[in-house]
Each structure stands twice: as structure tokens, then as C-alpha cells.
Amino acid sequence: MHDQELIACHDCDLLQRLPDLRTGQKARCLRCNATLGLRPKDSLNRSLSLTITALVLFVLANTFPFLSLTLQGQLVESTLISGALSLLEAGNPWLSSLVLLTTLIFPLMNLCALLYVLLSLRFNYGAERVRSLYRLITYARPWAMLEVMLLAALVAGVKLGDYATVITGFALYCFIALILILAAIDNTLDPRLIWRYVKQQEQL
Amino acid sequence: MISARNAGLLACAHCHTLVRRPATEDALRCPTCGSRIHSRIPNSIQKTTALLIASLLLYIPANTLPVMSMMYLGAPEADTIMSGVLDLLEEGFWPLALIVFVASIVVPLTKLLTLSLLVVSVALKSHWRPLDRTRIYRLTELVGRWSMVDIYVIAILVALVQFGNLATVHAGPGSVSFAAVVILTMFAANTFDPRLIWDAMESEQ
């Protein structure tokens, strides 16, 4: 498809040629073993369908009850966003915004931006925004921590199990599926595909 | 074996585009993605050290002050990070207790230690096991986020346990310090430039 590309390893700066990868292959740095590139099968179409799935699951996971608790006849329901809202009401604005940013705003922003980028590549339309949107994703990605939230839900459920009855909601199952889909996106999306597109657009 | 820097090139940290290295790197932007690019993160060691010192100081209130207080049938009970782990253990959920112990006590502490070790080794231009040091760095970067689990547990409990006089949960003063430690060590890992480990190896060749 393209010539053997000269690249520098992002972890050790070694200059080397990236071999032409066959589908499913990964390239690693000769010196420090960092992953330099991957070539997933049908990357664009698969990432696009996974991203749409993830967005649907994201909406479901945020609308239905996540965890509920009954104690002596009283029922308290919570959704994913309840934690941030309750922290705000209780006078913890810093914790509240941290939880809100890392479990709602950054993940949602990343998914929406990724949807735009992939649609733009797929239908070759609106290319001028791809560059800044995909850059935004690379910056914001470490701060989206949905998978950590899932572990927290497990811990919270166990902690409360002694005192009260914990009811798992529909949103929790959507959330578990969402985490799996997000992991799948990481394995099907080839970032080089997107940057190559950006480069091509600029040369036109 | 030659680094991009010694070949007069530099790579963008975000899209990996290779650029010819100009005389001054100030305000240099990547032609592909438009981010600011540098051959090495400027003042990497100073920034990482500053963030490490800040997190080390905050680590003390994060572990001594209660992160959460639970009121059950009129009896208040304050939990620190460690007592939360011990509670899980007493209830017999040792696999979960182990996960939380690793995520909220082992990870922040080893992160502080390994990043300090990396900073010192780079400052001394050490030649000691560069591959292992790079691996340690990658691991540090990967696991740091899992320490947020305690903050999310608090958020979920505060939202769920709202039974008036019967039972309530509040976030304690330690929780903000703990969150700050997690965030600051994540920034510290980001500002550390692992390519510095390999620069020391090349300068001797």
C-alpha cells in the first residue's frame, strides 16, 4: 500500500523503518519493544460500527437506573450521573466535577468526536475538522475512566450488601457491554489511518 | 541504532510525524496534527519532580484523614483508605479487598517510588537496565488511573445511601487529597519523557 515508512519510537526515539504490516500484525520497537503500529482487519468499518454501538450503549447506561438500594422498605435509585450530583449537593464541588469529567464528559466527548472523524473518513466529507477533533481525542483519552467506574460499582455493591439489599439495574448491564465495546475499539482502530487521511487532505 | 534526535529529526508525540529539526524548537508545530512538538519534553525532569513532591505531600492527608464517613442507625463511622480495605477483608471478600488494596495503596505508593527512581536515574545519566526502566515507566502510566476507584466508590455510596436518619454517607476531607494524588501522579507520569532514559545510553557510544 505504501512504502516502508521511517518512524521514531515514541518511548525511546530510535529511528527505524516500519515494515509493511499484514492484517492482524503488530509492529514493535527494535530496541524498547513499544507497540509502533497495528493493522487491524477492516479497521474503518469495524471501528465505525463499534463507535455507533458504544454511543447507543452510553445513552442507555446513563438513562436507566444503575444501582438501587432498599433498606427497611425505603428504595433509593441511582443512575451513573447521580454520584456527581450528590457530591455537588453535599458540598464537594471538586470531587463532583472530577467524577463528572472522567466518567461522563470526556468519554462522551471522545465518542462523539470519534464518530465524526470516522464518518468523515468513510464518506470523505467534512475533512477540515478531522485534524483538531482527533487531536482532542488523543489529549483527552487518558482522562476518560469508565472501566475504573465499573470496578467501583462492584466494590460499592459488596460494601453495601451487608447493610441493605442491592439491586442491579439495566444500565449496569449496558455499562458492562459499553466497557467491552470500548476495549474492542482500541483494538480495531488504527490511528495511522486517520493521520494519513489528514496528511492527504492537506496535500490536496 | 540511531535516535531521531541524533539524525536531526524529531517526532510528534501525538501523530508520530517525523519533522526535520530546526535550530530552535520554540513554537514549532506539527505539520500533520498541529500540536506543539519538541524533540524532548521541555524541562521534563523539573516538571516531574515538582509534581512528585506535591503528590508526596498530599499523600499524607490522603491516607490519614477519613475519605468517607458512614452513618448507620445513628452511629457514625469514619473510613480511611486503609480501613476501607480492612472492612472488605473482614467481610470475607478477600479477592476484592486485594484489588482495592493494590489499586488504592500499592499503586499510588509504587508510582511515587518508581517515578522518583526514574527521575533520579535520568538525572544521574544512569546506564542501568534501560529496557526494564522503560517497561516500568509504561506500567506506571498504564495502572495509574485505577487508583481512581476509591473516589468512584465514594461517589456511588454518597448517591445511594440516602436514608435520612437511618443511614447516610458523606465524603471525608481525605478524599480530595487522595483524588489530587491520583491526578498529580498521572500528570507526573505524562511529563516524564522516557526517551531521556535512552539518551544517556547513546551519549557514550
Interface residues (C-beta under 8 A of the other chain):
Chain A: L6 I7 A8 H10 D11 C12 D13 L14 L15 L30 R31 C32 N33 A34 L67 S68 L69 L71 Q72 Q74 V76 S78 S82 G83 A84 L85 S86 L87 A90 N92 W94 L95 L98 V99 T102 T103 R131 S132 Y134 R135 T138 Y139 P142 M145 V148 M149 L151 A152 A153 L154 V155 A156 V158 K159 L160 D162 Y163 A164 P191 R192 W195 V198 K199 E202
Chain B: M1 I2 S3 A4 R5 A7 L9 L10 A11 A13 H14 C15 H16 T17 L18 P31 T32 C33 G34 S35 Y72 G84 D87 L88 E91 F93 L96 I99 V100 A103 P130 L131 T134 R135 Y137 R138 R145 W146 M148 V149 D150 I151 Y152 V153 I154 A155 I156 L157 V158 A159 L160 V161 Q162 F163 L166 A167 H170 A171 S175 V176 A179 I183 M186 N190 P194 R195 I197 W198 D199
